[in-house]
Amino acid sequence: MAAVRTFVLPHYPEYPIQIALFKDVTNAAFLRSQLLEANSDFDYAFIDASMILTPTHLLSPVFLSLHLHLTTRLKTRTPHSEIIFRLHPNNNIGESYRKFGISDTTTTLIAVRLSLTPDVTRESVAKHLGDVVEGTSVDVGERGEMLGEWGDVGLVRKVYKLGDGGGAKGKKGAKGVAIGGGVDERREMESVILGIMAIKGL
Amino acid sequence: MATATDTPATPPPQHTIHILPAPFTHSPLTLLAQGAEALVYRTVFLTPHTPCVLKYRPPKPYRHPILDKRLTKARLLAEARVLVKCRKDGVTVPAVLGLDAENGWMVLEWVEGGSVRGVLDGWVAGGGRFEGVEAGNGVWGLMRRIGRAVGRVHDIGVCHGDLTTSNLMVRTGASAVRGESEGPQTQTQMQRPKRLTPSALREAAMTSDAPPVFELPPEEPPPPPSKAQSTSDLEGDIVLIDFGLATQTVQDEDRAVDLYVLERAFAATHPGAEALFQEVLRSYGESYKGGRSVLRKLEDVRLRGRKRSMLG
């Protein structure tokens, strides 16, 4: 059994989200191959945890994906692949998977499953993930506090083209608020990233 | 236009009941303000602890549906793009948290605090003390921060388009108020005279048969009396809101018109506040490289008004 937390998004209470986190994952290649074979048992969004900065950074594409699914406007084939697609600032699905999805070398993994049907419950997801993922299950916390724990600020900054941060905000130089370090840096980046994800492709 | 025969040619009723699009149709929302183009609600987003602002542009029944959709989408998207650009370049504006341009809604970060208009009204009611000129705090400090904030927006190539004292907010509390907001709300975003009381609207929202899916934040206390408007209300970051008419431009003309509109708003709402506005202009001029030439342009705009000449 893996530790799975259930999140309920405001405005969509009827579709809970099951989220699990694993570290020291050793069979990422196997999990990825199952995704490539479109094995229907592996209908998850497997996300490389190094690309997730904060809990909201993950919940935002989940919300968008669920919303687009329910209003039948998905750009990808499943709501789970849409989550990974929505994370990326560009409109390239393959690129999104390479950047945010599981790769053969992934060691820290976030698995997201939308409970779109009643048979997908916290227990069923916990059991299945516990069986197939070879790694250490980590409780993500009540508000998903642990989701950003493995986030790599530098990598995320690069993908969203947020400049090099710190005092030297690229060509902008002295003007503009330089995004400082620590928690505030992540929050400030998160605000920009949510905006980038929201307006992409429109 | 199948329903054309059913609809009598009378003006629509005074209070249109707006049915919000999914997923907000059954959510209890608090209406904060209503403008000509959009309705602004308070709700929560992504987590039950994240307060946010929902801006909804309802369809205009008098427009052709296809044209209506296109205009709504284009305008909403323009606003969102400008907000994201501002946020990226470090201007204090509410972040865009979610967007559905097809359905005309956008979710924005909640800004804790009151409008400059409300703060100045309170300051006037509280006696209007001109103190701390040298120290750079009090009402003069506020004016300086307004000038700098407007200067920064113009510096990154954005013109607000509707710069009034109601569209400038003073953020209270800690610098970045995101996520948890336990304390009672003092004033709400986009406070305007025609605003409806939140409690009445809350009741209206609650009577819908949908079960409340999350807890509404505590009832807002009435705006503090003038006595409570201490100098502390004058402190805080300036946050620009309502970019519905914003454009991306670097022309002195547009920037000067922005300042001119703000000047008129100052003069209209605060007689005697023109002296204060001089301080806004002074700090604006110092805030970025092109500031001086915009101030010169402002002289021209003052002579002829907001409307540009139609020659060429």
Interface residues (C-beta under 8 A of the other chain):
Chain A: V8 L9 P10 H11 Y12 P13 P55 T56 L59 S60 F63 L64 H67 L70 T71 R73 R143 L162 K169 K172 K175 G176 V177 A178 I179 D184 R187 E188 S191 V192 L194 G195 I196 A198 I199 L202
Chain B: A22 P23 F24 S27 T43 V44 F45 L46 T47 P48 H49 T50 K73 L77 A80 R81 L83 V84 R87 K88 D89 G90 V91 T92 A95 V96 L97 G98 L99 D100 A101 E102 N103 M106 E109 R152 D155 I156 S175 A176 R178 V213 F214 Y288
